[in-house]
Amino acid sequence: MSSMSIIGLGIYARAIGTRAIEGGGATAGTFGTAPAGDIVILAVPYASAVPVVAQYGDALASKVVIDISNTFTAPDDTALVTPDGSSGAQEIAKAVPASAHVVKAFNTVFAHVLVLGRPLDVLFAGDDAQAKASVSAFIETLGLRPFDVGSLEIAHWLEGAGLLMMGLAGHGAGFNIALGVDVVSDVDDVPEVSTDKIAQVVRSYIKLAGHGSADGHRSADEVATLFADNAIFRNPAGGDVHRGIEAIRNAYHSMWDGREQRVDLVSLNVSGREAVVHVQVVFSGQRVDVIDVMTFDEDAKIASLRAYT
Ligand SMILES: NC(=O)c1ccc[n+]([C@@H]2O[C@H](COP(=O)([O-])OP(=O)(O)OC[C@H]3O[C@@H](n4cnc5c(N)ncnc54)[C@H](OP(=O)(O)O)[C@@H]3O)[C@@H](O)[C@H]2O)c1
């Protein structure tokens, strides 16, 4: 495995150093001494990065230099300081010895989130395949998931993503966030769920809805067990969205408690993991037609339910 050293002794150097030492692959570096190992992490502010790299000069020959810098303008973080058509990483690449390879990485991961030890995604960009392979392997040793985003030209967009993180953080999401890649399974890989099983869940749902008159609370508790943990419920369509079992249980509690109603199934169509259910709800002398559109997860739990009246 590659060994690495870090230039800089600030917040990020400590965060990444801690994780690297836990992963067993680091030698702690001291600023000013010749960097040890194959990988050198440049953990200084972008404004200092080029002069620092120039100062190290040939000590960086043949090294893989990881540039983690964010290049947004202070103090408002709304633009990048680098010239149009370039990036911090590309400017740093011009300053390292010709035999060194710069890889942009980690700039989209906040230091205080990194130290939590969670399995985060790390996006990286670079021009040299071998250098990227060793950065990718290094990222894995930290218990993180590497994602190659392309050549060093793409570093500009990674730096833009750093800006995006600041925008997210400053406009409601807060700073305890991490950028992740959701790899969605190929449609063909989605496990099938039997039509009978889905129909059975729908019938249980309708039966419980019809019980609402007798014991609204108990029925609401039971109906919640038919939903997936992170399910979405909207009744009627266009109304409030209830997310997660707890919110869904509460929504049914307030909807059904003490309400006399009967629910008659008119038609049920199941296709794949979707069901369209036509019921008539009879309450307070009224008969209301309701169309429920449901989707199901691989355990035949209701993933979403939208009711149209
Ligand atoms: N913190 C984060 O969450 C985060 C997230 C993504 C990317 N980054 C990037 O990570 C890099 C480091 O950030 P940080 O948060 O660790 O900052 P920091 O806590 O301020 O640490 C910066 C380090 O760089 C050293 N340094 C600055 N100028 C230098 C120079 N001319 N020569 C030698 N050393 C110099 C500082 O030494 P002195 O203290 O002696 O000045 C300090 O050890 C930055 O490029 C930042 O954009 C940070």
The ligand as a MOL file (V3000), in Angstrom:
LIG
                    3D

  0  0  0     0  0            999 V3000
M  V30 BEGIN CTAB
M  V30 COUNTS 48 52 0 0 0
M  V30 BEGIN ATOM
M  V30 1 N -11.7070 22.5690 6.6390 0
M  V30 2 C -12.4900 21.9770 5.7590 0
M  V30 3 O -13.6080 21.4760 6.0800 0
M  V30 4 C -12.0450 21.8480 4.3250 0
M  V30 5 C -12.8920 21.1600 3.4360 0
M  V30 6 C -12.4680 20.9820 2.1290 0
M  V30 7 C -11.2450 21.4880 1.7100 0
M  V30 8 N -10.4620 22.1750 2.5960 0 CHG=1
M  V30 9 C -9.1800 22.7170 2.1110 0
M  V30 10 O -8.1560 22.1780 2.9130 0
M  V30 11 C -7.0510 23.0960 2.9390 0
M  V30 12 C -6.6450 23.3020 4.3950 0
M  V30 13 O -7.7510 23.8270 5.0830 0
M  V30 14 P -7.8010 23.8210 6.6590 0
M  V30 15 O -9.2340 23.9150 7.0080 0
M  V30 16 O -6.9770 22.7240 7.2030 0 CHG=-1
M  V30 17 O -7.1110 25.2380 6.9850 0
M  V30 18 P -6.2770 25.6440 8.2640 0
M  V30 19 O -6.8200 24.9530 9.4700 0
M  V30 20 O -6.2150 27.1160 8.2360 0
M  V30 21 O -4.8390 25.0500 7.9920 0
M  V30 22 C -4.0230 25.5260 6.9850 0
M  V30 23 C -2.6210 25.0120 7.1880 0
M  V30 24 O -1.8040 25.4930 6.1460 0
M  V30 25 C -0.6320 26.0970 6.6930 0
M  V30 26 N -0.1640 27.1530 5.8180 0
M  V30 27 C -0.8180 28.2270 5.3730 0
M  V30 28 N -0.0580 28.9650 4.5700 0
M  V30 29 C 1.1340 28.3590 4.5220 0
M  V30 30 C 2.3320 28.6520 3.8770 0
M  V30 31 N 2.4900 29.7140 3.0870 0
M  V30 32 N 3.3450 27.8060 4.0680 0
M  V30 33 C 3.2130 26.7380 4.8400 0
M  V30 34 N 2.0730 26.3920 5.4860 0
M  V30 35 C 1.0560 27.1920 5.3140 0
M  V30 36 C -1.0990 26.6340 8.0120 0
M  V30 37 O -0.0070 26.8620 8.8510 0
M  V30 38 P -0.0550 28.0700 9.9170 0
M  V30 39 O -1.1880 27.7490 10.8360 0
M  V30 40 O 1.2770 28.0170 10.5320 0
M  V30 41 O -0.3470 29.2880 9.1070 0
M  V30 42 C -1.9760 25.4930 8.4910 0
M  V30 43 O -1.1950 24.4490 9.0360 0
M  V30 44 C -7.5550 24.3740 2.2730 0
M  V30 45 O -7.0670 24.4580 0.9730 0
M  V30 46 C -9.0670 24.2050 2.2750 0
M  V30 47 O -9.6700 24.8840 1.1850 0
M  V30 48 C -10.8300 22.3610 3.8920 0
M  V30 END ATOM
M  V30 BEGIN BOND
M  V30 1 1 1 2
M  V30 2 2 2 3
M  V30 3 1 2 4
M  V30 4 1 4 5
M  V30 5 2 4 48
M  V30 6 2 5 6
M  V30 7 1 6 7
M  V30 8 2 7 8
M  V30 9 1 8 9
M  V30 10 1 8 48
M  V30 11 1 9 10
M  V30 12 1 9 46
M  V30 13 1 10 11
M  V30 14 1 11 12
M  V30 15 1 11 44
M  V30 16 1 12 13
M  V30 17 1 13 14
M  V30 18 2 14 15
M  V30 19 1 14 16
M  V30 20 1 14 17
M  V30 21 1 17 18
M  V30 22 2 18 19
M  V30 23 1 18 20
M  V30 24 1 18 21
M  V30 25 1 21 22
M  V30 26 1 22 23
M  V30 27 1 23 24
M  V30 28 1 23 42
M  V30 29 1 24 25
M  V30 30 1 25 26
M  V30 31 1 25 36
M  V30 32 1 26 27
M  V30 33 1 26 35
M  V30 34 2 27 28
M  V30 35 1 28 29
M  V30 36 1 29 30
M  V30 37 2 29 35
M  V30 38 1 30 31
M  V30 39 2 30 32
M  V30 40 1 32 33
M  V30 41 2 33 34
M  V30 42 1 34 35
M  V30 43 1 36 37
M  V30 44 1 36 42
M  V30 45 1 37 38
M  V30 46 2 38 39
M  V30 47 1 38 40
M  V30 48 1 38 41
M  V30 49 1 42 43
M  V30 50 1 44 45
M  V30 51 1 44 46
M  V30 52 1 46 47
M  V30 END BOND
M  V30 END CTAB
M  END
